[in-house]
Amino acid sequence: MNAHGDRLVNRLLTLPIFQAEWVLWLLLTLSVISIAAILERWFFYRRRRIDMHALQKAFAHHLREGDLQAADALLGARDSLETNVPLVGLRAYDQGPESVEEILSGALGSEKARYERRLGLLATLASNCPYIGLFGTVLGIVRAFNDLSQDMSSAGAGVMAGIAEALVTTAVGLFVAIPAIVAYNSFKATVKQSVTDAESLSRVLLAELKSAAAPDTAERLGLKVKNPTLIEDRHANS
């Protein structure tokens, strides 16, 4: 490399971006964000955990008995994906199977989006933090070898210490990424199960709707509680 190239490299190495410390601080900040997102989602899912077997059994019983008010009260007492979706369909019971099916589909998409909030952030951290840590390690090694080139006789121990410190950023990157990917996979499984349970309750409702073959069933039984903003109201309070 000629003299101009050496001057350019030396000038670049003086820039703050070639200091590995900022990468470490970035990773530590991302770790705090990751932990906060994991805890928030964990408490979110935990507060909405339900006994699906008992709920489905009670819901089907109320529908068979024609007690739509009791079915409404059963679902309305809980704020979860599994209950909010069929509840919207139940409250549009008198609109017929086809309309209710469309309403259920829209409600499922809205609730699923609420349950998947911040999971994209965890996926991003899990996939990118190791690369950020590797980037910090490369910067540290570059500086360590640059120091070695300045004084070959006395810089050996300092260079090895610098390389060791640089490798810390890779370790920290993995430290941030591993919990994030574990939490992401766990939470995605939770959402998938909740969606399956919501679809199961919705099918129970649709089956009852189609078998009833009476468009005035809801009015006759006294259930006239249409509230299309149900999910939006619950989203605002969650």
Secondary structure, DSSP 8 states (H G I E B T S, - for coil): --HHHHHHHHHHHTSGGG-THHHHHHHHHHHHHHHHHHHHHHHHHHHT---HHHHHHHHHHHHHHT-HHHHHHHHHT--SHHHHHHHHHHTTGGG-HHHHHHHHHHHHHHHHHHHTTTHHHHHHHHHHHHHHHHHHHHHHHHHHHHHHHH-TTT-HHHHHHHHHHHHHHHHHHHHHHHHHHHHHHHHHHHHHHHHHHHHHHHHHHHHHHHHH--TTHHHHTT-----TTHHHHHHHH-
